[in-house]
């Protein structure tokens, strides 16, 4: 791998961490404050809640990223279809012109 690829991958990891970790930490603090576990089982429940919340946050941001990419691809496809439509119209006009000259 080259420096650029490694750096871009690291930036993506840090960006994900910057999005997910703060809100997960806040959720963890809330769960600990709200349920104030006193037993091992209580802490296990809070740990499970934090993990599930973190997974939900990661999934949310993944879904938003995927939807953004889909919209971007649809825009590119729309533009390419317009280009193909223009090309087909030009070809049609050339064919009709050629056929009319032959008659």
Phi, psi and omega in degrees: 000147178267170183301318182298313181297317180296315181295317179297318178297318179295321178297318178298317180298315179294324178296316177298316179298320181294332180275318190271315188296315181299315182289327177292321178295318177297318178297318179299315177299319178298313181298319179294315180296315186290317186260349180028074183294142179239349181240169177300319179297320178299316177294326177296319177297316179297318178299317177298319179296318180295317179297314180297319178297316179298317178298320178296320179294315178299315180299316180303310182292325176297316180297317179297318178297317181293317179297318177301316179295320178298315179298319178299317179294321178296321177297317178297318180297317178302314180296319180291323177295321176299316179298316180296321179298317178297316179298318180296320178296321177295317178297317179300316181294322178294318179295314180297323178295317180294317180294322180291329178288328181289336183276000000 
